[in-house]
Amino acid sequence: MEIKSKIHNNNFVEWAKDKPEVVVLSADLTSSVEVNNFRDAYPDRFFSMGVAEQNMLSFAAGLAREGYIPFVHTFAVFIYRQALNQIISSIAYSNLPVKMFGFLPGITTPGGATHQAIDDVAVMRTVPNVSIFETGDATDIESILDPVYNTKGPVYVRMLRGEVPRLFDKEDRIKFNTARTLSEGDDITLLTSGICTEEAMRAIPVLKERGLSVEHLHITTHKPFDDPAVLKALQKANKGVITMENHIVTGGLGTAVAEIMAAQGMAKKLHKIGLQDTFAHGGSRHYLMKTYGLDSLSLVKNVEDFLGRSLNISEEDLEEVRIEAVHSSAKAEAL
């Protein structure tokens, strides 16, 4: 598996070279959110706002009113928890083109509850005019800038950083409100987002060996959420539907799928894999995913529950897990 390092830091500079209206705001986390190269390349288009997220979002709204397209960068948890009122009143209400890049989504940080954005999709889904993307691999990160730039109004992105695997072909770029179909089948439909897609991909080959037919979709647009391919995949599932997300199970991907199923009158079982009404403590990504049931073996157990029988799959049967170094050279800090 190819591992790419600091993708956004390098990609963003080249992408923005002919877009003078694109400016970047950071909240004292410049290298930690991979915009230090942008700062060095375009110092007149970079604003370091300090640890003042509410002011930063208000400032971004002002820039947007003057014709700029602000790309706000900070940790995800500080965007929607610290500055939600500013997002709603100053940005979303006026449908301004402020693009918010939230790093360390869900349990991708060992920082514990204060740094883990576990309910950001749920919160931002309720804000009118805001579109929501989530990256899951290196290709997603490399191709996220165009759809964000071209989407009207405010956009919120759950962004990965540091060392990130390439799960998809470089040409298989993110498309607005379009899911990727990674596997076809009619027993179970599985919808995954973010880092959970990598975990699902570890399990699906083994599930297929056991004779199970799985329709697997990778979701990169959380809002809007009306891709016809999603509805078609849900309709195909004979045994049930599973969602898998790096997020609390309330209000995120699982809830969006439940809303579609209810609206269509689908009488099918739905299992939502994610954080179950709990905060997470600090730890490595691998440890946290295993502890809170977001890993590939948890997916297998949910499939077994649908079938009502054991598939005799152990951790050793699954593809080898990729362990991330917490103190990687690709990260400015552990948090």
C-alpha positions as CSV (number, residue, x, y, z in Angstrom):
1,M,0.0,0.0,0.0
2,E,1.4,3.4,-1.0
3,I,1.7,5.9,1.9
4,K,1.8,9.6,1.1
5,S,3.1,12.2,3.5
6,K,1.9,15.8,4.0
7,I,-0.2,15.7,0.9
8,H,-2.2,18.9,1.5
9,N,0.9,20.9,2.4
10,N,2.4,20.4,-1.1
11,N,-0.7,20.0,-3.2
12,F,-2.4,23.2,-2.0
13,V,0.4,25.5,-3.1
14,E,0.4,24.3,-6.7
15,W,-3.4,24.3,-6.9
16,A,-3.8,27.9,-5.6
17,K,-1.1,29.5,-7.8
18,D,-3.5,30.9,-10.3
19,K,-6.3,31.6,-7.9
20,P,-5.4,35.0,-6.2
21,E,-8.9,35.1,-4.6
22,V,-8.1,32.1,-2.5
23,V,-6.8,33.1,0.9
24,V,-5.9,31.0,3.9
25,L,-6.7,31.6,7.6
26,S,-5.1,29.6,10.4
27,A,-5.6,29.6,14.2
28,D,-2.1,29.2,15.5
29,L,-1.8,25.7,14.1
30,T,-0.2,26.5,10.7
31,S,2.2,23.5,10.4
32,S,-0.2,21.2,12.3
33,V,-2.8,21.7,9.5
34,E,-0.3,21.6,6.7
35,V,-0.5,25.2,5.4
36,N,3.0,26.3,6.3
37,N,4.0,25.9,2.6
38,F,1.1,28.1,1.5
39,R,2.2,30.7,4.1
40,D,5.7,30.7,2.7
41,A,4.6,30.7,-1.0
42,Y,1.9,33.4,-0.7
43,P,2.5,35.5,2.5
44,D,0.2,38.2,1.3
45,R,-2.7,35.7,1.1
46,F,-2.1,34.1,4.5
47,F,-3.6,35.3,7.8
48,S,-2.5,33.9,11.2
49,M,-5.4,34.7,13.5
50,G,-4.1,33.3,16.7
51,V,-6.1,31.1,19.1
52,A,-9.4,33.0,18.3
53,E,-11.6,30.8,16.2
54,Q,-14.7,32.9,16.6
55,N,-12.9,36.0,15.3
56,M,-11.3,33.9,12.5
57,L,-14.7,32.8,11.2
58,S,-16.1,36.3,11.4
59,F,-13.0,37.6,9.6
60,A,-13.4,35.0,6.9
61,A,-17.0,36.1,6.4
62,G,-15.8,39.7,5.9
63,L,-13.2,38.5,3.3
64,A,-15.9,36.5,1.5
65,R,-18.1,39.6,1.2
66,E,-15.1,41.4,-0.4
67,G,-14.8,38.8,-3.1
68,Y,-12.2,36.5,-1.6
69,I,-12.6,32.8,-1.1
70,P,-11.3,32.1,2.4
71,F,-10.0,28.6,3.2
72,V,-10.1,28.3,7.0
73,H,-7.8,25.7,8.5
74,T,-7.7,24.4,12.1
75,F,-8.6,21.3,14.1
76,A,-12.2,20.2,13.3
77,V,-13.3,20.4,17.0
78,F,-12.4,24.1,17.2
79,I,-14.4,25.0,14.1
80,Y,-17.9,23.9,15.0
81,R,-17.7,23.9,18.8
82,Q,-16.0,27.2,19.2
83,A,-17.5,29.2,16.4
84,L,-20.9,27.7,15.6
85,N,-22.7,31.0,16.1
86,Q,-20.4,32.8,13.8
87,I,-20.7,30.0,11.2
88,I,-24.5,30.3,11.3
89,S,-25.0,34.0,11.6
90,S,-22.1,35.4,9.6
91,I,-21.5,32.7,7.0
92,A,-24.3,30.2,6.4
93,Y,-27.2,32.7,6.7
94,S,-25.7,34.8,3.8
95,N,-24.5,31.6,2.0
96,L,-20.9,33.0,1.8
97,P,-18.1,30.9,0.1
98,V,-16.1,30.2,3.2
99,K,-14.4,26.8,3.0
100,M,-13.7,25.2,6.4
101,F,-11.0,22.5,6.7
102,G,-11.3,20.6,9.9
103,F,-8.4,18.4,10.8
104,L,-8.3,15.5,13.3
105,P,-11.8,14.3,12.7
106,G,-13.3,11.7,15.1
107,I,-10.7,9.5,16.8
108,T,-7.7,10.3,14.6
109,T,-6.0,12.1,17.5
110,P,-4.8,10.8,20.8
111,G,-5.9,14.1,22.4
112,G,-9.0,12.7,24.0
113,A,-12.5,14.3,24.2
114,T,-11.3,17.9,24.0
115,H,-9.6,17.4,20.6
116,Q,-11.8,14.7,19.0
117,A,-14.5,16.0,16.7
118,I,-17.0,13.1,17.1
119,D,-20.2,14.9,16.4
120,D,-19.2,17.5,13.8
121,V,-21.1,15.9,10.9
122,A,-24.2,15.8,13.1
123,V,-23.9,19.5,14.0
124,M,-23.0,20.8,10.6
125,R,-25.7,18.8,8.8
126,T,-28.3,20.9,10.7
127,V,-26.9,24.2,9.4
128,P,-28.6,25.4,6.2
129,N,-26.5,26.0,3.1
130,V,-23.4,24.1,4.4
131,S,-22.1,21.3,2.3
132,I,-20.0,18.6,4.0
133,F,-17.1,16.5,2.6
134,E,-14.9,13.9,4.2
135,T,-11.6,12.6,3.0
136,G,-10.6,8.9,3.4
137,D,-7.3,8.4,1.5
138,A,-4.5,10.2,-0.4
139,T,-6.5,10.4,-3.6
140,D,-9.4,12.1,-1.7
141,I,-7.0,14.7,-0.3
142,E,-5.3,15.3,-3.6
143,S,-8.7,15.9,-5.3
144,I,-10.7,17.6,-2.6
145,L,-9.8,21.2,-3.6
146,D,-11.7,21.4,-6.9
147,P,-15.1,20.2,-5.6
148,V,-14.7,22.4,-2.5
149,Y,-13.8,25.5,-4.6
150,N,-16.6,24.8,-7.1
151,T,-19.4,24.1,-4.5
152,K,-21.5,27.2,-4.0
153,G,-21.6,28.6,-0.5
154,P,-20.0,27.4,2.7
155,V,-18.2,24.0,2.8
156,Y,-17.0,22.0,5.8
157,V,-14.4,19.3,5.2
158,R,-13.3,16.5,7.5
159,M,-9.6,16.5,6.5
160,L,-6.8,13.9,7.1
161,R,-3.2,14.9,7.5
162,G,0.3,13.4,8.0
163,E,0.9,9.9,6.5
164,V,-2.2,8.7,4.6
165,P,-2.6,5.6,2.5
166,R,-3.7,5.6,-1.1
167,L,-6.8,3.3,-1.3
168,F,-8.1,4.6,-4.7
169,D,-6.5,5.1,-8.1
170,K,-5.1,8.6,-8.6
171,E,-7.6,9.3,-11.4
172,D,-10.6,8.2,-9.3
173,R,-11.1,11.7,-7.9
174,I,-13.7,13.0,-5.5
175,K,-16.9,14.1,-7.2
176,F,-19.5,16.2,-5.5
177,N,-22.4,14.1,-4.0
178,T,-21.1,11.0,-5.7
179,A,-20.3,7.8,-3.9
180,R,-17.6,5.4,-5.0
181,T,-18.8,1.8,-5.5
182,L,-15.9,-0.4,-4.3
183,S,-17.6,-3.8,-4.3
184,E,-20.9,-5.1,-5.7
185,G,-23.3,-7.5,-4.1
186,D,-26.9,-8.0,-2.9
187,D,-26.6,-9.7,0.5
188,I,-25.5,-6.7,2.5
189,T,-25.0,-3.0,1.6
190,L,-22.1,-1.4,3.5
191,L,-21.6,2.4,3.5
192,T,-18.4,3.7,4.9
193,S,-16.7,7.1,5.2
194,G,-13.3,8.5,6.2
195,I,-10.8,6.2,7.8
196,C,-13.5,3.4,8.3
197,T,-13.3,2.6,4.6
198,E,-9.7,1.3,5.0
199,E,-10.9,-1.0,7.8
200,A,-13.8,-2.2,5.7
201,M,-11.5,-3.0,2.9
202,R,-9.5,-5.3,5.2
203,A,-12.6,-7.4,5.8
204,I,-14.5,-7.6,2.6
205,P,-12.2,-10.0,0.7
206,V,-12.6,-12.5,3.6
207,L,-16.3,-12.0,3.7
208,K,-16.5,-12.8,0.0
209,E,-14.4,-15.9,0.6
210,R,-17.1,-17.0,3.0
211,G,-19.7,-16.6,0.3
212,L,-21.1,-13.3,1.3
213,S,-22.1,-10.7,-1.4
214,V,-21.3,-7.2,-0.3
215,E,-22.2,-3.9,-2.0
216,H,-19.6,-1.4,-0.6
217,L,-19.9,2.3,-1.1
218,H,-17.3,4.9,0.0
219,I,-19.1,8.2,1.0
220,T,-17.2,11.5,0.6
221,T,-20.2,13.9,0.5
222,H,-22.3,13.9,3.7
223,K,-24.4,16.8,2.6
224,P,-26.2,16.9,0.3
225,F,-26.9,13.2,0.6
226,D,-29.1,12.2,-2.3
227,D,-26.8,10.4,-4.7
228,P,-29.1,8.0,-6.7
229,A,-26.3,5.3,-6.4
230,V,-26.9,5.3,-2.6
231,L,-30.6,4.6,-2.9
232,K,-30.0,1.9,-5.5
233,A,-27.5,0.2,-3.2
234,L,-29.8,0.3,-0.2
235,Q,-32.6,-1.2,-2.3
236,K,-30.3,-4.1,-3.3
237,A,-29.6,-5.3,0.2
238,N,-31.4,-8.6,0.9
239,K,-30.1,-9.1,4.5
240,G,-29.6,-5.6,5.7
241,V,-27.6,-2.4,5.7
242,I,-24.5,-1.5,7.7
243,T,-22.9,2.0,8.1
244,M,-19.4,2.5,9.4
245,E,-18.2,6.0,10.4
246,N,-15.5,7.7,12.5
247,H,-18.2,9.6,14.3
248,I,-20.9,9.1,16.9
249,V,-23.8,7.1,15.5
250,T,-26.2,9.9,16.2
251,G,-26.7,12.4,13.4
252,G,-23.9,11.3,11.0
253,L,-23.8,8.8,8.1
254,G,-25.9,6.2,9.9
255,T,-28.6,8.7,10.6
256,A,-28.6,10.0,7.0
257,V,-29.0,6.5,5.7
258,A,-31.8,5.8,8.2
259,E,-33.6,8.9,7.0
260,I,-33.4,7.7,3.4
261,M,-34.6,4.2,4.3
262,A,-37.5,5.5,6.3
263,A,-38.6,7.9,3.6
264,Q,-38.5,5.1,1.1
265,G,-40.4,2.7,3.4
266,M,-37.5,0.2,3.4
267,A,-38.3,-2.5,6.0
268,K,-34.7,-3.7,6.4
269,K,-32.3,-4.0,9.4
270,L,-29.7,-1.2,9.8
271,H,-26.6,-1.5,11.9
272,K,-24.7,1.7,12.7
273,I,-21.0,1.2,13.5
274,G,-19.4,4.2,15.2
275,L,-19.1,5.6,18.6
276,Q,-22.1,4.5,20.7
277,D,-23.2,7.5,22.8
278,T,-19.8,7.8,24.3
279,F,-16.8,10.1,24.4
280,A,-13.4,8.5,23.5
281,H,-10.3,8.7,25.6
282,G,-6.8,9.2,24.3
283,G,-4.8,6.6,22.5
284,S,-3.5,5.5,19.1
285,R,-5.9,5.3,16.2
286,H,-5.6,1.6,16.0
287,Y,-6.3,1.2,19.7
288,L,-9.2,3.5,19.7
289,M,-10.9,1.9,16.7
290,K,-10.5,-1.5,18.2
291,T,-11.7,-0.4,21.7
292,Y,-14.7,1.4,20.4
293,G,-15.7,-1.1,17.8
294,L,-14.9,0.8,14.6
295,D,-12.4,-1.8,13.2
296,S,-12.7,-4.5,10.6
297,L,-13.4,-7.3,13.2
298,S,-16.4,-5.2,14.5
299,L,-17.7,-5.2,10.9
300,V,-17.4,-8.9,10.7
301,K,-19.3,-9.3,14.0
302,N,-22.1,-7.1,12.7
303,V,-22.3,-9.2,9.5
304,E,-22.5,-12.3,11.6
305,D,-25.4,-10.8,13.6
306,F,-27.3,-10.3,10.3
307,L,-26.7,-13.9,9.3
308,G,-27.4,-15.3,12.7
309,R,-24.3,-17.5,12.5
310,S,-20.5,-17.4,12.9
311,L,-18.3,-17.0,9.9
312,N,-15.2,-18.2,11.9
313,I,-13.2,-15.1,11.0
314,S,-10.5,-14.0,13.3
315,E,-8.2,-11.0,13.4
316,E,-5.5,-13.2,11.8
317,D,-7.8,-13.9,8.8
318,L,-8.1,-10.2,8.0
319,E,-5.7,-8.1,6.0
320,E,-2.8,-6.9,8.1
321,V,-3.7,-3.6,9.9
322,R,-1.7,-0.6,9.2
323,I,-0.3,0.9,12.4
324,E,0.4,4.6,12.4
325,A,3.3,6.1,14.4
326,V,1.9,8.7,16.8
327,H,5.1,10.7,16.7
328,S,5.5,10.5,12.9
329,S,7.9,12.9,11.1
330,A,4.9,13.8,9.0
331,K,3.1,15.3,12.0
332,A,4.1,18.6,13.6
333,E,3.0,17.2,17.0
334,A,1.2,14.2,18.4
335,L,-2.1,16.1,18.7
